[in-house]
């Protein structure tokens, strides 16, 4: 019986070590994925832009369909952590978002490199960084 317990403990330790090894150095905040989470729902609830979440967790695929319950994600890296965010609503435009946040449109676009210059590729539920300073990703 002791050997089964030891083996189970070693397996758990190895799994935990593998998860922690995926967390980038300098990670300020983490989040444990729950069943049903999406990148946008995590981003909205944790005040992290959708871009930043994907940027600091390169294992997340393009459509964010490979998250699993119990997975630990980094939310932000020291010196690169935008916590001022807004969730895109129907009818939102980048100029309006920037005005409401009290920032220049260029700052909004710099902090969200996934958004094209015409701001035609934002989608409802996406989370944008609205920090007043440029985040050095």
CNS distance restraints for C-alpha pairs under 8 A (distance, minus, plus):
assign (resid   1 and name CA) (resid   5 and name CA) 6.40 0.50 0.50
assign (resid   2 and name CA) (resid   6 and name CA) 6.03 0.50 0.50
assign (resid   3 and name CA) (resid   7 and name CA) 5.96 0.50 0.50
assign (resid   4 and name CA) (resid   8 and name CA) 6.05 0.50 0.50
assign (resid   5 and name CA) (resid   9 and name CA) 6.05 0.50 0.50
assign (resid   6 and name CA) (resid  10 and name CA) 6.08 0.50 0.50
assign (resid   7 and name CA) (resid  11 and name CA) 6.10 0.50 0.50
assign (resid   8 and name CA) (resid  12 and name CA) 6.15 0.50 0.50
assign (resid   9 and name CA) (resid  13 and name CA) 6.05 0.50 0.50
assign (resid  10 and name CA) (resid  14 and name CA) 6.02 0.50 0.50
assign (resid  11 and name CA) (resid  15 and name CA) 6.15 0.50 0.50
assign (resid  12 and name CA) (resid  16 and name CA) 6.13 0.50 0.50
assign (resid  13 and name CA) (resid  17 and name CA) 6.04 0.50 0.50
assign (resid  14 and name CA) (resid  18 and name CA) 6.16 0.50 0.50
assign (resid  15 and name CA) (resid  19 and name CA) 6.34 0.50 0.50
assign (resid  16 and name CA) (resid  20 and name CA) 6.15 0.50 0.50
assign (resid  17 and name CA) (resid  21 and name CA) 6.00 0.50 0.50
assign (resid  18 and name CA) (resid  22 and name CA) 6.66 0.50 0.50
assign (resid  19 and name CA) (resid  23 and name CA) 7.08 0.50 0.50
assign (resid  19 and name CA) (resid  71 and name CA) 7.37 0.50 0.50
assign (resid  19 and name CA) (resid  72 and name CA) 6.84 0.50 0.50
assign (resid  20 and name CA) (resid  72 and name CA) 7.81 0.50 0.50
assign (resid  23 and name CA) (resid  27 and name CA) 6.90 0.50 0.50
assign (resid  23 and name CA) (resid  57 and name CA) 7.83 0.50 0.50
assign (resid  23 and name CA) (resid  72 and name CA) 7.74 0.50 0.50
assign (resid  23 and name CA) (resid  73 and name CA) 6.93 0.50 0.50
assign (resid  23 and name CA) (resid  74 and name CA) 6.05 0.50 0.50
assign (resid  24 and name CA) (resid  56 and name CA) 7.18 0.50 0.50
assign (resid  24 and name CA) (resid  57 and name CA) 7.95 0.50 0.50
assign (resid  24 and name CA) (resid  74 and name CA) 7.18 0.50 0.50
assign (resid  24 and name CA) (resid  77 and name CA) 7.70 0.50 0.50
assign (resid  25 and name CA) (resid  77 and name CA) 7.65 0.50 0.50
assign (resid  26 and name CA) (resid  77 and name CA) 5.29 0.50 0.50
assign (resid  26 and name CA) (resid  78 and name CA) 5.47 0.50 0.50
assign (resid  27 and name CA) (resid  74 and name CA) 6.01 0.50 0.50
assign (resid  27 and name CA) (resid  75 and name CA) 7.34 0.50 0.50
assign (resid  27 and name CA) (resid  76 and name CA) 5.75 0.50 0.50
assign (resid  27 and name CA) (resid  77 and name CA) 4.32 0.50 0.50
assign (resid  27 and name CA) (resid  78 and name CA) 6.23 0.50 0.50
assign (resid  28 and name CA) (resid  74 and name CA) 7.55 0.50 0.50
assign (resid  28 and name CA) (resid  75 and name CA) 7.26 0.50 0.50
assign (resid  28 and name CA) (resid  76 and name CA) 5.54 0.50 0.50
assign (resid  28 and name CA) (resid  77 and name CA) 5.27 0.50 0.50
assign (resid  28 and name CA) (resid  78 and name CA) 5.67 0.50 0.50
assign (resid  28 and name CA) (resid  81 and name CA) 7.80 0.50 0.50
assign (resid  29 and name CA) (resid  74 and name CA) 5.91 0.50 0.50
assign (resid  29 and name CA) (resid  75 and name CA) 5.22 0.50 0.50
assign (resid  29 and name CA) (resid  76 and name CA) 5.72 0.50 0.50
assign (resid  29 and name CA) (resid  77 and name CA) 7.53 0.50 0.50
assign (resid  30 and name CA) (resid  72 and name CA) 6.56 0.50 0.50
assign (resid  30 and name CA) (resid  73 and name CA) 5.44 0.50 0.50
assign (resid  30 and name CA) (resid  74 and name CA) 4.44 0.50 0.50
assign (resid  30 and name CA) (resid  75 and name CA) 5.33 0.50 0.50
assign (resid  30 and name CA) (resid  76 and name CA) 7.68 0.50 0.50
assign (resid  31 and name CA) (resid  72 and name CA) 5.62 0.50 0.50
assign (resid  31 and name CA) (resid  73 and name CA) 5.22 0.50 0.50
assign (resid  31 and name CA) (resid  74 and name CA) 6.48 0.50 0.50
assign (resid  31 and name CA) (resid  75 and name CA) 6.81 0.50 0.50
assign (resid  32 and name CA) (resid  69 and name CA) 7.46 0.50 0.50
assign (resid  32 and name CA) (resid  70 and name CA) 5.56 0.50 0.50
assign (resid  32 and name CA) (resid  71 and name CA) 5.54 0.50 0.50
assign (resid  32 and name CA) (resid  72 and name CA) 4.44 0.50 0.50
assign (resid  32 and name CA) (resid  73 and name CA) 6.26 0.50 0.50
assign (resid  33 and name CA) (resid  37 and name CA) 6.39 0.50 0.50
assign (resid  33 and name CA) (resid  67 and name CA) 7.22 0.50 0.50
assign (resid  33 and name CA) (resid  68 and name CA) 6.50 0.50 0.50
assign (resid  33 and name CA) (resid  69 and name CA) 4.94 0.50 0.50
assign (resid  33 and name CA) (resid  70 and name CA) 5.27 0.50 0.50
assign (resid  33 and name CA) (resid  71 and name CA) 5.26 0.50 0.50
assign (resid  33 and name CA) (resid  72 and name CA) 6.29 0.50 0.50
assign (resid  33 and name CA) (resid  73 and name CA) 7.29 0.50 0.50
assign (resid  34 and name CA) (resid  68 and name CA) 7.49 0.50 0.50
assign (resid  34 and name CA) (resid  69 and name CA) 4.69 0.50 0.50
assign (resid  34 and name CA) (resid  70 and name CA) 6.33 0.50 0.50
assign (resid  35 and name CA) (resid  68 and name CA) 7.13 0.50 0.50
assign (resid  35 and name CA) (resid  69 and name CA) 5.03 0.50 0.50
assign (resid  37 and name CA) (resid  41 and name CA) 6.11 0.50 0.50
assign (resid  37 and name CA) (resid  42 and name CA) 6.38 0.50 0.50
assign (resid  37 and name CA) (resid  67 and name CA) 7.78 0.50 0.50
assign (resid  38 and name CA) (resid  42 and name CA) 6.09 0.50 0.50
assign (resid  38 and name CA) (resid  64 and name CA) 6.85 0.50 0.50
assign (resid  38 and name CA) (resid  65 and name CA) 7.77 0.50 0.50
assign (resid  38 and name CA) (resid  67 and name CA) 7.57 0.50 0.50
assign (resid  39 and name CA) (resid  43 and name CA) 5.97 0.50 0.50
assign (resid  39 and name CA) (resid  50 and name CA) 6.49 0.50 0.50
assign (resid  39 and name CA) (resid  53 and name CA) 7.43 0.50 0.50
assign (resid  39 and name CA) (resid  64 and name CA) 6.11 0.50 0.50
assign (resid  40 and name CA) (resid  44 and name CA) 6.01 0.50 0.50
assign (resid  40 and name CA) (resid  50 and name CA) 6.13 0.50 0.50
assign (resid  40 and name CA) (resid 125 and name CA) 6.09 0.50 0.50
assign (resid  40 and name CA) (resid 126 and name CA) 5.63 0.50 0.50
assign (resid  40 and name CA) (resid 127 and name CA) 6.49 0.50 0.50
assign (resid  41 and name CA) (resid  45 and name CA) 6.12 0.50 0.50
assign (resid  41 and name CA) (resid 125 and name CA) 7.84 0.50 0.50
assign (resid  42 and name CA) (resid  46 and name CA) 5.87 0.50 0.50
assign (resid  42 and name CA) (resid  48 and name CA) 7.97 0.50 0.50
assign (resid  43 and name CA) (resid  47 and name CA) 5.68 0.50 0.50
assign (resid  43 and name CA) (resid  48 and name CA) 4.75 0.50 0.50
assign (resid  43 and name CA) (resid  49 and name CA) 5.68 0.50 0.50
assign (resid  43 and name CA) (resid  50 and name CA) 5.69 0.50 0.50
assign (resid  43 and name CA) (resid  53 and name CA) 7.02 0.50 0.50
assign (resid  43 and name CA) (resid 127 and name CA) 6.29 0.50 0.50
assign (resid  44 and name CA) (resid  48 and name CA) 6.76 0.50 0.50
assign (resid  44 and name CA) (resid  49 and name CA) 7.66 0.50 0.50
assign (resid  44 and name CA) (resid  85 and name CA) 7.87 0.50 0.50
assign (resid  44 and name CA) (resid  86 and name CA) 7.73 0.50 0.50
assign (resid  44 and name CA) (resid  87 and name CA) 6.43 0.50 0.50
assign (resid  44 and name CA) (resid 127 and name CA) 6.20 0.50 0.50
assign (resid  46 and name CA) (resid  75 and name CA) 7.90 0.50 0.50
assign (resid  47 and name CA) (resid  82 and name CA) 7.84 0.50 0.50
assign (resid  47 and name CA) (resid  83 and name CA) 5.07 0.50 0.50
assign (resid  47 and name CA) (resid  84 and name CA) 6.51 0.50 0.50
assign (resid  47 and name CA) (resid  85 and name CA) 5.76 0.50 0.50
assign (resid  48 and name CA) (resid  52 and name CA) 6.52 0.50 0.50
assign (resid  48 and name CA) (resid  53 and name CA) 6.54 0.50 0.50
assign (resid  48 and name CA) (resid  75 and name CA) 6.51 0.50 0.50
assign (resid  48 and name CA) (resid  76 and name CA) 7.57 0.50 0.50
assign (resid  48 and name CA) (resid  81 and name CA) 7.79 0.50 0.50
assign (resid  48 and name CA) (resid  82 and name CA) 6.24 0.50 0.50
assign (resid  48 and name CA) (resid  83 and name CA) 5.48 0.50 0.50
assign (resid  48 and name CA) (resid  84 and name CA) 7.49 0.50 0.50
assign (resid  48 and name CA) (resid  85 and name CA) 6.47 0.50 0.50
assign (resid  48 and name CA) (resid 127 and name CA) 7.24 0.50 0.50
assign (resid  48 and name CA) (resid 128 and name CA) 7.87 0.50 0.50
assign (resid  48 and name CA) (resid 129 and name CA) 7.13 0.50 0.50
assign (resid  49 and name CA) (resid  53 and name CA) 6.26 0.50 0.50
assign (resid  49 and name CA) (resid  82 and name CA) 7.18 0.50 0.50
assign (resid  49 and name CA) (resid  83 and name CA) 7.77 0.50 0.50
assign (resid  49 and name CA) (resid  85 and name CA) 6.28 0.50 0.50
assign (resid  49 and name CA) (resid 112 and name CA) 7.96 0.50 0.50
assign (resid  49 and name CA) (resid 126 and name CA) 7.84 0.50 0.50
assign (resid  49 and name CA) (resid 127 and name CA) 4.80 0.50 0.50
assign (resid  49 and name CA) (resid 128 and name CA) 4.82 0.50 0.50
assign (resid  49 and name CA) (resid 129 and name CA) 5.17 0.50 0.50
assign (resid  50 and name CA) (resid  54 and name CA) 6.45 0.50 0.50
assign (resid  50 and name CA) (resid 126 and name CA) 6.26 0.50 0.50
assign (resid  50 and name CA) (resid 127 and name CA) 5.16 0.50 0.50
assign (resid  50 and name CA) (resid 128 and name CA) 6.57 0.50 0.50
assign (resid  51 and name CA) (resid  55 and name CA) 5.96 0.50 0.50
assign (resid  51 and name CA) (resid 112 and name CA) 6.51 0.50 0.50
assign (resid  51 and name CA) (resid 113 and name CA) 7.60 0.50 0.50
assign (resid  51 and name CA) (resid 114 and name CA) 6.46 0.50 0.50
assign (resid  51 and name CA) (resid 127 and name CA) 7.92 0.50 0.50
assign (resid  51 and name CA) (resid 128 and name CA) 7.52 0.50 0.50
assign (resid  52 and name CA) (resid  56 and name CA) 6.10 0.50 0.50
assign (resid  52 and name CA) (resid  75 and name CA) 7.38 0.50 0.50
assign (resid  52 and name CA) (resid  76 and name CA) 7.15 0.50 0.50
assign (resid  52 and name CA) (resid  81 and name CA) 7.84 0.50 0.50
assign (resid  52 and name CA) (resid  82 and name CA) 7.78 0.50 0.50
assign (resid  53 and name CA) (resid  57 and name CA) 6.17 0.50 0.50
assign (resid  53 and name CA) (resid  74 and name CA) 7.29 0.50 0.50
assign (resid  53 and name CA) (resid  75 and name CA) 5.70 0.50 0.50
assign (resid  53 and name CA) (resid  76 and name CA) 7.38 0.50 0.50
assign (resid  54 and name CA) (resid  58 and name CA) 5.91 0.50 0.50
assign (resid  54 and name CA) (resid  59 and name CA) 7.95 0.50 0.50
assign (resid  54 and name CA) (resid  60 and name CA) 6.06 0.50 0.50
assign (resid  56 and name CA) (resid  74 and name CA) 6.45 0.50 0.50
assign (resid  56 and name CA) (resid  75 and name CA) 7.09 0.50 0.50
assign (resid  56 and name CA) (resid  76 and name CA) 6.80 0.50 0.50
assign (resid  56 and name CA) (resid  77 and name CA) 7.37 0.50 0.50
assign (resid  57 and name CA) (resid  73 and name CA) 6.70 0.50 0.50
assign (resid  57 and name CA) (resid  74 and name CA) 6.52 0.50 0.50
assign (resid  60 and name CA) (resid  64 and name CA) 5.74 0.50 0.50
assign (resid  60 and name CA) (resid  65 and name CA) 7.80 0.50 0.50
assign (resid  60 and name CA) (resid  66 and name CA) 6.40 0.50 0.50
assign (resid  60 and name CA) (resid  67 and name CA) 7.04 0.50 0.50
assign (resid  61 and name CA) (resid  65 and name CA) 6.66 0.50 0.50
assign (resid  61 and name CA) (resid  66 and name CA) 6.41 0.50 0.50
assign (resid  67 and name CA) (resid  71 and name CA) 7.08 0.50 0.50
assign (resid  75 and name CA) (resid  81 and name CA) 7.66 0.50 0.50
assign (resid  76 and name CA) (resid  80 and name CA) 6.41 0.50 0.50
assign (resid  76 and name CA) (resid  81 and name CA) 4.52 0.50 0.50
assign (resid  76 and name CA) (resid  82 and name CA) 7.29 0.50 0.50
assign (resid  77 and name CA) (resid  81 and name CA) 5.50 0.50 0.50
assign (resid  79 and name CA) (resid 135 and name CA) 7.55 0.50 0.50
assign (resid  79 and name CA) (resid 136 and name CA) 7.40 0.50 0.50
assign (resid  80 and name CA) (resid 135 and name CA) 5.49 0.50 0.50
assign (resid  80 and name CA) (resid 136 and name CA) 5.78 0.50 0.50
assign (resid  80 and name CA) (resid 137 and name CA) 5.84 0.50 0.50
assign (resid  81 and name CA) (resid 135 and name CA) 7.19 0.50 0.50
assign (resid  82 and name CA) (resid 129 and name CA) 6.10 0.50 0.50
assign (resid  82 and name CA) (resid 130 and name CA) 7.85 0.50 0.50
assign (resid  82 and name CA) (resid 131 and name CA) 6.38 0.50 0.50
assign (resid  82 and name CA) (resid 135 and name CA) 6.83 0.50 0.50
assign (resid  83 and name CA) (resid 129 and name CA) 7.22 0.50 0.50
assign (resid  83 and name CA) (resid 131 and name CA) 7.42 0.50 0.50
assign (resid  84 and name CA) (resid 129 and name CA) 5.81 0.50 0.50
assign (resid  84 and name CA) (resid 130 and name CA) 5.26 0.50 0.50
assign (resid  84 and name CA) (resid 131 and name CA) 5.19 0.50 0.50
assign (resid  85 and name CA) (resid 127 and name CA) 6.41 0.50 0.50
assign (resid  85 and name CA) (resid 128 and name CA) 5.42 0.50 0.50
assign (resid  85 and name CA) (resid 129 and name CA) 4.50 0.50 0.50
assign (resid  85 and name CA) (resid 130 and name CA) 5.05 0.50 0.50
assign (resid  85 and name CA) (resid 131 and name CA) 7.24 0.50 0.50
assign (resid  86 and name CA) (resid  97 and name CA) 7.91 0.50 0.50
assign (resid  86 and name CA) (resid 127 and name CA) 5.58 0.50 0.50
assign (resid  86 and name CA) (resid 128 and name CA) 5.44 0.50 0.50
assign (resid  86 and name CA) (resid 129 and name CA) 6.69 0.50 0.50
assign (resid  86 and name CA) (resid 130 and name CA) 6.66 0.50 0.50
assign (resid  87 and name CA) (resid 124 and name CA) 7.58 0.50 0.50
assign (resid  87 and name CA) (resid 125 and name CA) 5.67 0.50 0.50
assign (resid  87 and name CA) (resid 126 and name CA) 5.76 0.50 0.50
assign (resid  87 and name CA) (resid 127 and name CA) 4.45 0.50 0.50
assign (resid  87 and name CA) (resid 128 and name CA) 6.49 0.50 0.50
assign (resid  88 and name CA) (resid  92 and name CA) 6.27 0.50 0.50
assign (resid  88 and name CA) (resid 122 and name CA) 7.48 0.50 0.50
assign (resid  88 and name CA) (resid 123 and name CA) 6.57 0.50 0.50
assign (resid  88 and name CA) (resid 124 and name CA) 4.90 0.50 0.50
assign (resid  88 and name CA) (resid 125 and name CA) 5.17 0.50 0.50
assign (resid  88 and name CA) (resid 126 and name CA) 5.41 0.50 0.50
assign (resid  88 and name CA) (resid 127 and name CA) 6.13 0.50 0.50
assign (resid  88 and name CA) (resid 128 and name CA) 7.44 0.50 0.50
assign (resid  89 and name CA) (resid 123 and name CA) 7.96 0.50 0.50
assign (resid  89 and name CA) (resid 124 and name CA) 5.09 0.50 0.50
assign (resid  89 and name CA) (resid 125 and name CA) 6.49 0.50 0.50
assign (resid  90 and name CA) (resid 124 and name CA) 5.75 0.50 0.50
assign (resid  92 and name CA) (resid  96 and name CA) 6.87 0.50 0.50
assign (resid  92 and name CA) (resid  97 and name CA) 6.95 0.50 0.50
assign (resid  93 and name CA) (resid  97 and name CA) 6.23 0.50 0.50
assign (resid  93 and name CA) (resid 119 and name CA) 7.06 0.50 0.50
assign (resid  94 and name CA) (resid  98 and name CA) 6.03 0.50 0.50
assign (resid  94 and name CA) (resid 105 and name CA) 6.95 0.50 0.50
assign (resid  94 and name CA) (resid 108 and name CA) 7.70 0.50 0.50
assign (resid  94 and name CA) (resid 119 and name CA) 6.03 0.50 0.50
assign (resid  95 and name CA) (resid  99 and name CA) 6.13 0.50 0.50
assign (resid  95 and name CA) (resid 105 and name CA) 5.86 0.50 0.50
assign (resid  96 and name CA) (resid 100 and name CA) 6.13 0.50 0.50
assign (resid  97 and name CA) (resid 101 and name CA) 6.20 0.50 0.50
assign (resid  98 and name CA) (resid 102 and name CA) 6.05 0.50 0.50
assign (resid  98 and name CA) (resid 103 and name CA) 5.13 0.50 0.50
assign (resid  98 and name CA) (resid 104 and name CA) 5.95 0.50 0.50
assign (resid  98 and name CA) (resid 105 and name CA) 5.41 0.50 0.50
assign (resid  98 and name CA) (resid 108 and name CA) 6.25 0.50 0.50
assign (resid  98 and name CA) (resid 130 and name CA) 7.13 0.50 0.50
assign (resid  99 and name CA) (resid 103 and name CA) 6.11 0.50 0.50
assign (resid  99 and name CA) (resid 104 and name CA) 7.26 0.50 0.50
assign (resid  99 and name CA) (resid 105 and name CA) 7.81 0.50 0.50
assign (resid 101 and name CA) (resid 130 and name CA) 6.20 0.50 0.50
assign (resid 101 and name CA) (resid 131 and name CA) 7.96 0.50 0.50
assign (resid 102 and name CA) (resid 132 and name CA) 7.57 0.50 0.50
assign (resid 103 and name CA) (resid 107 and name CA) 6.56 0.50 0.50
assign (resid 103 and name CA) (resid 108 and name CA) 7.05 0.50 0.50
assign (resid 103 and name CA) (resid 130 and name CA) 7.42 0.50 0.50
assign (resid 103 and name CA) (resid 131 and name CA) 7.65 0.50 0.50
assign (resid 103 and name CA) (resid 132 and name CA) 5.63 0.50 0.50
assign (resid 104 and name CA) (resid 108 and name CA) 6.56 0.50 0.50
assign (resid 105 and name CA) (resid 109 and name CA) 6.25 0.50 0.50
assign (resid 106 and name CA) (resid 110 and name CA) 6.01 0.50 0.50
assign (resid 107 and name CA) (resid 111 and name CA) 6.11 0.50 0.50
assign (resid 107 and name CA) (resid 131 and name CA) 7.93 0.50 0.50
assign (resid 107 and name CA) (resid 132 and name CA) 7.02 0.50 0.50
assign (resid 107 and name CA) (resid 133 and name CA) 7.08 0.50 0.50
assign (resid 107 and name CA) (resid 134 and name CA) 6.15 0.50 0.50
assign (resid 108 and name CA) (resid 112 and name CA) 6.25 0.50 0.50
assign (resid 108 and name CA) (resid 129 and name CA) 6.92 0.50 0.50
assign (resid 108 and name CA) (resid 130 and name CA) 5.97 0.50 0.50
assign (resid 108 and name CA) (resid 131 and name CA) 7.57 0.50 0.50
assign (resid 109 and name CA) (resid 113 and name CA) 6.11 0.50 0.50
assign (resid 109 and name CA) (resid 115 and name CA) 6.48 0.50 0.50
assign (resid 109 and name CA) (resid 116 and name CA) 7.70 0.50 0.50
assign (resid 109 and name CA) (resid 117 and name CA) 7.08 0.50 0.50
assign (resid 110 and name CA) (resid 134 and name CA) 6.60 0.50 0.50
assign (resid 110 and name CA) (resid 135 and name CA) 7.91 0.50 0.50
assign (resid 111 and name CA) (resid 129 and name CA) 6.06 0.50 0.50
assign (resid 111 and name CA) (resid 130 and name CA) 7.51 0.50 0.50
assign (resid 111 and name CA) (resid 131 and name CA) 7.62 0.50 0.50
assign (resid 111 and name CA) (resid 134 and name CA) 5.88 0.50 0.50
assign (resid 111 and name CA) (resid 135 and name CA) 5.83 0.50 0.50
assign (resid 112 and name CA) (resid 128 and name CA) 6.44 0.50 0.50
assign (resid 112 and name CA) (resid 129 and name CA) 6.37 0.50 0.50
assign (resid 115 and name CA) (resid 119 and name CA) 5.83 0.50 0.50
assign (resid 115 and name CA) (resid 120 and name CA) 7.78 0.50 0.50
assign (resid 115 and name CA) (resid 121 and name CA) 6.22 0.50 0.50
assign (resid 115 and name CA) (resid 122 and name CA) 6.53 0.50 0.50
assign (resid 116 and name CA) (resid 120 and name CA) 6.70 0.50 0.50
assign (resid 116 and name CA) (resid 121 and name CA) 6.46 0.50 0.50
assign (resid 122 and name CA) (resid 126 and name CA) 6.88 0.50 0.50
assign (resid 131 and name CA) (resid 135 and name CA) 7.82 0.50 0.50
